[in-house]
Amino acid sequence: MIRRPHAFRRTALCALAMGALALSPFGHSAAAVEPDEMLKDPALEQRARRISSELRCLVCQNQSIDDSSAPLARDLRLLVRERLSRGDSDEAVLRFVVERYGTFVLLRPPLSPATVLLWLAPLLLLAGGGLILYRHSRRPADAPVPASDLSPDEQQRLARLLEKRD
């Protein structure tokens, strides 16, 4: 097996950069809100957009309902706008949706005993990855196998291979 000393570090740095880019606001997609869904009152529409950006699409699961074109996301957007049109506060609308669908519908669920692992998982994964990188970088690239662990036949074969290599 051919070892490239910097290949692992390069791969790890690329993975880290891709993860950071995925979490950055630059990768944000365009909203999927249709013109017929929008409220005539700009202030209510702005409130609806703010609430929709906090709710998870239950079909896509990695998008807000504002960004998703799934039919269920559309239904939730319409529900939010309907509740706002009735005069509900932002908190009342969010509370209604959470009571109906559970805290999973929130893109940023509150810290609670049930969600503590969800909040700590990225930190634990990052720490674990850093530990693996640290241990791997401290290990010699091609650690020689001690001759005492080899049988006499294996020692002879190793000596022949090393002679051919030089």
Residue frames as a rotation matrix with the C-alpha (Angstrom) as fourth column:
MET 1
0.578 0.816 0.000 0.00
0.816 -0.578 0.000 0.00
0.000 0.000 -1.000 0.00
ILE 2
-0.415 -0.707 0.572 1.42
0.686 -0.657 -0.314 3.36
0.598 0.262 0.758 -1.01
ARG 3
0.305 0.470 -0.829 1.12
0.901 -0.425 0.090 6.01
-0.310 -0.774 -0.553 1.64
ARG 4
-0.084 -0.268 0.960 1.01
0.507 -0.841 -0.190 9.65
0.858 0.470 0.207 0.81
PRO 5
-0.669 -0.310 -0.675 1.96
0.729 -0.096 -0.678 11.57
0.145 -0.946 0.291 3.93
HIS 6
-0.920 0.282 -0.272 -0.25
-0.167 -0.910 -0.380 14.62
-0.355 -0.304 0.884 3.35
ALA 7
-0.720 0.680 -0.139 -3.22
0.011 0.212 0.977 12.92
0.694 0.702 -0.160 1.68
PHE 8
-0.201 0.661 -0.723 -5.05
0.925 0.370 0.081 12.33
0.321 -0.653 -0.686 4.96
ARG 9
-0.505 -0.041 -0.862 -4.54
0.537 -0.797 -0.277 15.91
-0.676 -0.603 0.424 6.13
ARG 10
-0.964 0.135 -0.227 -5.64
-0.261 -0.626 0.735 17.29
-0.043 0.768 0.639 2.77
THR 11
-0.506 0.820 -0.270 -8.77
0.352 0.481 0.803 15.13
0.788 0.311 -0.532 2.79
ALA 12
-0.191 0.415 -0.890 -9.59
0.979 0.012 -0.204 16.15
-0.074 -0.910 -0.408 6.36
LEU 13
-0.727 -0.121 -0.676 -9.17
0.183 -0.983 -0.020 19.85
-0.662 -0.138 0.737 5.54
CYS 14
-0.890 0.444 -0.100 -11.39
-0.204 -0.191 0.960 19.51
0.408 0.875 0.261 2.46
ALA 15
-0.281 0.814 -0.508 -14.09
0.714 0.531 0.456 17.78
0.641 -0.235 -0.731 4.52
LEU 16
-0.324 0.102 -0.941 -13.89
0.816 -0.474 -0.332 20.48
-0.480 -0.875 0.070 7.18
ALA 17
-0.909 -0.048 -0.414 -14.16
-0.133 -0.908 0.397 23.26
-0.396 0.416 0.819 4.56
MET 18
-0.710 0.694 -0.120 -17.14
0.046 0.215 0.976 21.58
0.703 0.687 -0.184 2.89
GLY 19
-0.183 0.636 -0.750 -18.89
0.945 0.323 0.044 21.23
0.270 -0.701 -0.660 6.24
ALA 20
-0.529 -0.066 -0.846 -18.30
0.477 -0.847 -0.233 24.89
-0.702 -0.527 0.479 7.07
LEU 21
-0.963 0.176 -0.202 -19.60
-0.267 -0.567 0.779 25.94
0.023 0.805 0.593 3.66
ALA 22
-0.499 0.823 -0.271 -22.73
0.463 0.517 0.719 23.82
0.732 0.234 -0.640 4.10
LEU 23
-0.029 0.469 -0.883 -23.44
0.993 -0.085 -0.078 25.57
-0.112 -0.879 -0.463 7.40
SER 24
-0.843 -0.363 -0.398 -22.76
0.343 -0.931 0.122 29.05
-0.415 -0.034 0.909 6.04
PRO 25
0.067 0.926 -0.372 -25.53
0.114 -0.378 -0.919 31.44
-0.991 0.019 -0.131 4.99
PHE 26
-0.439 -0.304 -0.846 -24.08
-0.723 -0.440 0.533 31.57
-0.534 0.845 -0.027 1.45
GLY 27
-0.998 0.046 -0.037 -25.61
0.017 0.827 0.562 28.22
0.056 0.561 -0.826 0.52
HIS 28
-0.476 0.877 -0.062 -29.15
0.000 -0.071 -0.997 29.44
-0.879 -0.475 0.034 1.27
SER 29
-0.724 0.271 0.635 -31.66
0.689 0.326 0.647 28.54
-0.032 0.906 -0.423 -1.45
ALA 30
-0.840 0.481 0.252 -34.39
-0.335 -0.824 0.456 30.74
0.427 0.299 0.853 -2.87
ALA 31
-0.631 0.682 0.369 -37.76
-0.400 0.122 -0.908 30.78
-0.664 -0.721 0.196 -1.13
ALA 32
-0.923 0.337 0.187 -40.48
0.372 0.656 0.656 28.53
0.098 0.675 -0.731 -2.54
VAL 33
-0.368 0.826 -0.426 -43.33
0.293 -0.332 -0.897 30.83
-0.882 -0.455 -0.120 -1.51
GLU 34
-0.462 0.322 0.826 -45.78
0.881 0.061 0.469 31.18
0.101 0.945 -0.312 -4.40
PRO 35
-0.929 0.096 0.357 -47.31
-0.054 -0.991 0.125 34.58
0.366 0.097 0.925 -5.26
ASP 36
-0.044 0.999 -0.014 -50.82
-0.176 0.006 0.984 33.30
0.983 0.045 0.176 -4.49
GLU 37
0.150 0.035 -0.988 -49.72
0.846 0.512 0.147 32.45
0.511 -0.858 0.047 -0.91
MET 38
-0.781 -0.624 0.005 -48.47
0.537 -0.676 -0.505 35.93
0.319 -0.391 0.863 -0.07
LEU 39
0.071 0.766 -0.640 -50.48
0.918 -0.301 -0.259 38.19
-0.390 -0.569 -0.724 2.18
LYS 40
0.447 0.187 0.875 -51.50
0.660 -0.729 -0.181 41.62
0.604 0.658 -0.449 0.92
ASP 41
0.972 -0.115 0.207 -50.31
-0.225 -0.726 0.650 43.31
0.075 -0.678 -0.731 4.11
PRO 42
0.336 -0.921 -0.196 -46.48
-0.216 0.128 -0.968 43.58
0.917 0.368 -0.156 3.89
ALA 43
-0.240 -0.418 0.876 -46.07
-0.934 -0.147 -0.327 43.61
0.265 -0.896 -0.355 7.68
LEU 44
0.542 0.500 0.675 -48.06
-0.653 0.757 -0.036 40.37
-0.529 -0.422 0.737 8.05
GLU 45
0.922 -0.240 -0.302 -46.16
-0.096 0.615 -0.783 38.81
0.374 0.751 0.544 5.14
GLN 46
-0.014 -0.975 0.221 -42.85
-0.580 -0.172 -0.796 39.70
0.815 -0.140 -0.563 6.80
ARG 47
-0.092 0.066 0.994 -44.03
-0.958 0.268 -0.106 38.08
-0.273 -0.961 0.038 10.04
ALA 48
0.871 0.459 0.175 -45.15
-0.381 0.856 -0.350 35.00
-0.311 0.238 0.920 8.09
ARG 49
0.609 -0.720 -0.332 -41.73
-0.202 0.263 -0.943 34.75
0.767 0.642 0.015 6.45
ARG 50
-0.260 -0.717 0.647 -39.97
-0.851 -0.147 -0.504 35.06
0.457 -0.681 -0.572 9.80
ILE 51
0.203 0.417 0.886 -42.13
-0.793 0.601 -0.101 32.30
-0.574 -0.682 0.452 11.30
SER 52
0.964 0.215 -0.156 -41.81
-0.264 0.713 -0.650 30.09
-0.028 0.667 0.744 8.20
SER 53
0.280 -0.939 -0.200 -38.03
-0.510 0.031 -0.860 30.33
0.814 0.342 -0.470 8.33
GLU 54
-0.397 -0.391 0.830 -38.15
-0.918 0.162 -0.363 28.78
0.008 -0.906 -0.423 11.82
LEU 55
0.403 0.658 0.636 -40.28
-0.610 0.711 -0.349 25.79
-0.682 -0.247 0.688 10.82
ARG 56
-0.691 -0.693 0.205 -38.89
-0.397 0.601 0.694 22.58
-0.604 0.398 -0.690 9.32
CYS 57
0.021 0.621 -0.783 -40.41
-0.953 0.249 0.173 21.00
0.303 0.743 0.597 6.24
LEU 58
0.180 0.121 0.976 -41.58
-0.684 0.728 0.036 17.62
-0.707 -0.674 0.214 7.49
VAL 59
0.982 0.115 0.147 -40.98
0.033 0.668 -0.744 16.09
-0.184 0.736 0.652 4.05
CYS 60
0.589 -0.804 0.074 -37.53
-0.110 -0.171 -0.979 17.52
0.800 0.569 -0.190 3.22
GLN 61
0.846 -0.108 -0.521 -36.40
0.527 0.310 0.791 17.76
0.076 -0.945 0.319 6.86
ASN 62
-0.158 -0.941 -0.298 -33.35
0.919 -0.251 0.303 19.87
-0.360 -0.226 0.905 6.00
GLN 63
-0.728 -0.002 0.685 -35.20
0.389 -0.824 0.411 22.93
0.564 0.566 0.601 4.72
SER 64
-0.789 0.566 -0.240 -37.50
-0.087 -0.489 -0.868 25.48
-0.608 -0.664 0.435 6.21
ILE 65
0.005 0.863 0.504 -41.08
0.747 0.332 -0.576 25.48
-0.665 0.379 -0.643 4.97
ASP 66
0.544 0.132 -0.829 -40.23
-0.243 -0.920 -0.306 28.81
-0.803 0.368 -0.469 3.33
ASP 67
-0.303 -0.795 -0.525 -37.57
-0.821 -0.063 0.568 27.12
-0.485 0.603 -0.634 1.17
SER 68
-0.774 0.000 0.634 -39.39
0.110 0.985 0.134 23.87
-0.624 0.173 -0.762 0.41
SER 69
-0.593 0.589 -0.548 -41.67
-0.794 -0.316 0.520 23.28
0.133 0.744 0.655 -2.56
ALA 70
-0.932 0.272 -0.237 -43.24
0.295 0.953 -0.066 20.16
0.208 -0.131 -0.969 -1.00
PRO 71
-0.190 0.952 0.241 -47.06
0.139 -0.217 0.966 20.21
0.972 0.217 -0.091 -0.80
LEU 72
0.381 0.309 -0.872 -46.98
0.869 0.203 0.451 19.79
0.316 -0.929 -0.191 2.99
ALA 73
-0.608 -0.650 -0.456 -44.65
0.744 -0.667 -0.043 22.79
-0.276 -0.366 0.889 3.31
ARG 74
-0.774 0.412 0.481 -47.13
0.051 -0.716 0.696 24.82
0.632 0.563 0.533 1.24
ASP 75
0.238 0.915 -0.324 -49.95
0.451 0.192 0.872 23.72
0.860 -0.354 -0.367 3.54
LEU 76
0.108 -0.279 -0.954 -47.93
0.987 -0.085 0.136 24.81
-0.119 -0.957 0.266 6.59
ARG 77
-0.902 -0.422 0.089 -47.12
0.431 -0.886 0.174 28.18
0.005 0.195 0.981 4.98
LEU 78
-0.399 0.844 0.360 -50.83
0.021 -0.384 0.923 28.71
0.917 0.375 0.136 4.31
LEU 79
0.363 0.499 -0.787 -51.66
0.763 0.325 0.558 27.67
0.534 -0.803 -0.263 7.88
VAL 80
-0.433 -0.615 -0.659 -49.17
0.862 -0.496 -0.104 30.20
-0.263 -0.614 0.744 9.28
ARG 81
-0.951 0.067 0.301 -50.62
0.084 -0.883 0.462 32.96
0.297 0.465 0.834 7.11
GLU 82
-0.045 0.996 -0.076 -54.18
0.266 0.085 0.960 32.00
0.963 0.024 -0.269 8.05
ARG 83
0.247 0.095 -0.964 -53.38
0.957 0.134 0.258 32.13
0.154 -0.986 -0.058 11.78
LEU 84
-0.749 -0.563 -0.350 -51.66
0.602 -0.798 -0.005 35.50
-0.276 -0.214 0.937 11.39
SER 85
-0.734 0.539 0.412 -54.63
0.035 -0.576 0.816 36.87
0.678 0.614 0.404 9.42
ARG 86
0.247 0.850 -0.465 -56.88
0.572 0.259 0.778 35.83
0.782 -0.458 -0.423 12.32
GLY 87
0.583 -0.061 0.811 -54.81
-0.447 -0.857 0.256 38.01
0.679 -0.511 -0.527 14.62
ASP 88
0.895 -0.311 -0.321 -52.63
0.445 0.672 0.592 35.39
0.031 -0.673 0.739 16.35
SER 89
0.632 -0.771 -0.079 -49.27
-0.672 -0.595 0.441 36.53
-0.387 -0.226 -0.894 17.68
ASP 90
0.116 -0.692 -0.713 -46.06
-0.789 0.371 -0.489 35.02
0.603 0.619 -0.503 16.32
GLU 91
-0.779 -0.431 0.456 -45.65
-0.628 0.548 -0.553 32.99
-0.011 -0.717 -0.697 19.51
ALA 92
0.000 0.874 0.486 -49.24
-0.587 0.393 -0.708 31.73
-0.810 -0.285 0.513 19.30
VAL 93
0.665 0.195 -0.721 -48.72
-0.739 0.315 -0.596 30.58
0.111 0.929 0.353 15.71
LEU 94
-0.320 -0.867 -0.383 -45.49
-0.688 0.490 -0.536 28.76
0.652 0.092 -0.753 16.60
ARG 95
-0.683 0.119 0.721 -47.13
-0.610 0.451 -0.652 27.22
-0.402 -0.885 -0.235 19.67
PHE 96
0.414 0.910 0.007 -50.09
-0.702 0.324 -0.634 26.02
-0.580 0.257 0.773 17.54
VAL 97
0.495 -0.294 -0.818 -47.80
-0.691 0.437 -0.575 24.37
0.527 0.850 0.013 14.97
VAL 98
-0.628 -0.777 0.051 -45.63
-0.624 0.463 -0.630 22.76
0.465 -0.427 -0.775 17.67
GLU 99
-0.353 0.582 0.732 -48.69
-0.675 0.383 -0.630 21.43
-0.647 -0.717 0.258 19.50
ARG 100
0.669 0.688 -0.281 -49.89
-0.661 0.378 -0.648 19.91
-0.340 0.619 0.708 16.26
TYR 101
0.764 -0.416 -0.494 -46.59
-0.249 0.516 -0.820 18.50
0.596 0.749 0.290 14.91
GLY 102
0.784 -0.496 -0.374 -44.24
0.605 0.473 0.640 18.37
-0.141 -0.728 0.671 17.91
THR 103
0.580 -0.618 -0.530 -40.90
-0.204 -0.741 0.640 20.09
-0.788 -0.263 -0.556 18.51
PHE 104
-0.142 -0.636 0.759 -39.43
0.660 0.510 0.551 18.27
-0.737 0.579 0.347 15.51
VAL 105
0.552 0.451 0.701 -41.11
0.830 -0.372 -0.415 20.89
0.073 0.811 -0.580 13.31
LEU 106
0.916 -0.285 -0.283 -38.79
-0.180 -0.922 0.343 23.57
-0.359 -0.263 -0.896 14.74
LEU 107
0.674 -0.737 -0.056 -35.51
0.091 0.158 -0.983 24.06
0.733 0.658 0.174 12.89
ARG 108
-0.527 -0.801 0.283 -33.92
-0.223 -0.190 -0.956 25.16
0.820 -0.567 -0.079 16.17
PRO 109
0.425 0.732 -0.532 -35.63
0.349 0.410 0.843 23.15
0.835 -0.544 -0.081 18.90
PRO 110
0.556 -0.193 0.808 -35.23
-0.696 -0.640 0.325 24.48
0.455 -0.744 -0.490 22.43
LEU 111
-0.546 -0.791 -0.276 -32.56
-0.388 0.531 -0.754 22.97
0.743 -0.304 -0.597 24.66
SER 112
0.427 0.676 0.600 -34.24
-0.896 0.229 0.380 20.35
0.119 -0.700 0.704 26.83
PRO 113
-0.121 -0.486 0.865 -33.38
-0.580 0.742 0.336 16.90
-0.806 -0.461 -0.372 28.18
ALA 114
0.558 0.423 0.714 -34.92
0.275 0.718 -0.639 15.38
-0.783 0.553 0.285 25.05
THR 115
0.962 -0.138 0.234 -32.83
0.190 -0.277 -0.942 17.55
0.195 0.951 -0.240 22.66
VAL 116
0.650 -0.759 -0.019 -29.53
-0.464 -0.418 0.781 17.85
-0.601 -0.499 -0.624 24.53
LEU 117
0.005 -0.660 0.751 -27.88
0.425 0.681 0.596 15.19
-0.905 0.316 0.284 22.34
LEU 118
0.576 0.287 0.766 -29.11
0.818 -0.195 -0.542 16.98
-0.006 0.938 -0.347 19.23
TRP 119
0.973 -0.197 0.120 -27.44
-0.196 -0.980 -0.016 20.19
0.121 -0.008 -0.993 20.39
LEU 120
0.433 -0.858 0.275 -24.23
-0.551 -0.011 0.834 18.50
-0.713 -0.513 -0.478 21.55
ALA 121
0.676 -0.130 0.725 -23.79
0.449 0.853 -0.266 16.10
-0.584 0.506 0.635 18.60
PRO 122
0.857 -0.403 0.323 -21.97
0.154 -0.398 -0.905 18.61
0.493 0.824 -0.279 16.34
LEU 123
0.481 -0.704 0.522 -19.54
-0.859 -0.497 0.122 19.50
0.174 -0.507 -0.844 19.13
LEU 124
0.433 -0.287 0.854 -18.94
-0.361 0.813 0.457 15.84
-0.826 -0.506 0.249 19.96
LEU 125
0.823 -0.108 0.557 -18.36
0.521 0.534 -0.666 14.98
-0.226 0.839 0.495 16.29
LEU 126
0.763 -0.562 0.320 -15.98
-0.244 -0.708 -0.663 17.91
0.598 0.428 -0.677 15.88
ALA 127
0.368 -0.627 0.687 -14.05
-0.900 -0.052 0.434 16.95
-0.236 -0.777 -0.584 19.01
GLY 128
0.568 -0.110 0.815 -13.91
0.034 0.993 0.111 13.31
-0.822 -0.036 0.568 17.89
GLY 129
0.891 -0.225 0.393 -12.66
0.414 0.052 -0.909 14.31
0.184 0.973 0.139 14.44
GLY 130
0.608 -0.689 0.394 -10.04
-0.641 -0.719 -0.267 16.57
0.468 -0.090 -0.879 15.99
LEU 131
0.391 -0.433 0.812 -8.88
-0.657 0.486 0.576 13.74
-0.644 -0.759 -0.095 18.26
ILE 132
0.734 -0.089 0.673 -8.58
0.421 0.837 -0.350 11.38
-0.532 0.540 0.652 15.30
LEU 133
0.831 -0.445 0.333 -6.60
0.098 -0.472 -0.876 13.97
0.547 0.761 -0.349 13.32
TYR 134
0.498 -0.658 0.565 -4.34
-0.862 -0.445 0.242 14.63
0.092 -0.608 -0.789 16.29
ARG 135
0.439 -0.312 0.843 -3.64
-0.301 0.833 0.465 10.95
-0.847 -0.457 0.272 16.88
HIS 136
0.812 -0.097 0.576 -3.10
0.533 0.527 -0.662 10.28
-0.239 0.845 0.479 13.19
SER 137
0.782 -0.539 0.312 -0.68
-0.196 -0.689 -0.698 13.21
0.591 0.485 -0.645 12.80
ARG 138
0.406 -0.634 0.658 1.37
-0.895 -0.130 0.426 12.06
-0.185 -0.762 -0.621 15.82
ARG 139
0.675 -0.115 0.729 1.78
0.050 0.993 0.110 8.54
-0.736 -0.037 0.676 14.47
PRO 140
-0.421 -0.861 -0.285 4.91
-0.359 -0.130 0.924 7.88
-0.833 0.491 -0.254 12.33
ALA 141
0.149 0.515 -0.844 4.03
-0.964 -0.114 -0.240 7.53
-0.219 0.850 0.480 8.65
ASP 142
0.504 -0.060 -0.862 5.80
-0.393 0.873 -0.290 4.23
0.769 0.484 0.416 8.06
ALA 143
0.373 -0.331 0.867 6.50
-0.898 0.105 0.426 2.67
-0.232 -0.938 -0.258 11.42
PRO 144
-0.345 -0.563 -0.751 8.95
-0.708 0.681 -0.186 -0.20
0.616 0.468 -0.634 10.98
VAL 145
0.804 0.569 -0.170 7.82
-0.367 0.702 0.610 -3.59
0.467 -0.429 0.773 12.18
PRO 146
0.220 -0.759 0.613 10.13
-0.916 0.056 0.397 -4.83
-0.336 -0.649 -0.683 14.91
ALA 147
-0.199 -0.402 -0.894 12.20
-0.748 0.651 -0.126 -7.76
0.633 0.644 -0.430 13.67
SER 148
-0.917 -0.187 0.352 11.55
-0.387 0.630 -0.673 -9.67
-0.096 -0.754 -0.650 16.88
ASP 149
-0.077 0.968 0.238 7.89
-0.573 0.152 -0.805 -10.05
-0.816 -0.198 0.543 15.94
LEU 150
0.433 0.192 -0.881 8.81
-0.892 0.230 -0.389 -11.77
0.128 0.954 0.271 12.68
SER 151
0.841 -0.171 0.513 9.55
0.041 0.966 0.254 -15.41
-0.539 -0.192 0.820 12.17
PRO 152
-0.171 -0.985 0.010 12.95
0.040 0.004 0.999 -16.31
-0.984 0.171 0.038 10.68
ASP 153
-0.283 0.132 0.950 11.33
0.922 0.312 0.231 -16.90
-0.266 0.941 -0.210 7.25
GLU 154
0.753 0.636 0.170 9.62
0.658 -0.736 -0.159 -13.53
0.024 0.231 -0.973 7.39
GLN 155
0.541 -0.646 -0.538 12.89
-0.060 -0.668 0.742 -11.85
-0.839 -0.369 -0.401 8.39
GLN 156
-0.476 -0.729 0.492 14.64
0.429 0.296 0.853 -13.34
-0.767 0.618 0.172 5.35
ARG 157
0.043 0.580 0.813 11.81
0.998 -0.067 -0.005 -12.27
0.052 0.812 -0.582 3.01
LEU 158
0.893 0.280 -0.352 11.90
0.347 -0.927 0.142 -8.77
-0.287 -0.249 -0.925 4.50
ALA 159
0.080 -0.949 -0.306 15.67
0.007 -0.307 0.952 -8.54
-0.997 -0.078 -0.018 4.02
ARG 160
-0.509 -0.238 0.827 15.30
0.760 0.326 0.562 -9.60
-0.404 0.915 0.015 0.34
LEU 161
0.452 0.778 0.436 12.52
0.884 -0.455 -0.106 -7.07
0.116 0.433 -0.894 -0.25
LEU 162
0.796 -0.205 -0.570 14.55
0.094 -0.888 0.450 -4.28
-0.598 -0.412 -0.687 1.33
GLU 163
-0.306 -0.943 0.133 17.58
0.245 0.057 0.968 -5.19
-0.920 0.328 0.214 -0.80
LYS 164
-0.276 0.282 0.919 15.47
0.959 0.141 0.244 -5.06
-0.061 0.949 -0.310 -3.98
ARG 165
0.753 0.651 -0.094 14.03
0.653 -0.757 -0.022 -1.69
-0.085 -0.045 -0.995 -2.97
ASP 166
0.494 -0.655 -0.571 17.47
-0.128 -0.705 0.698 -0.11
-0.860 -0.272 -0.432 -2.56
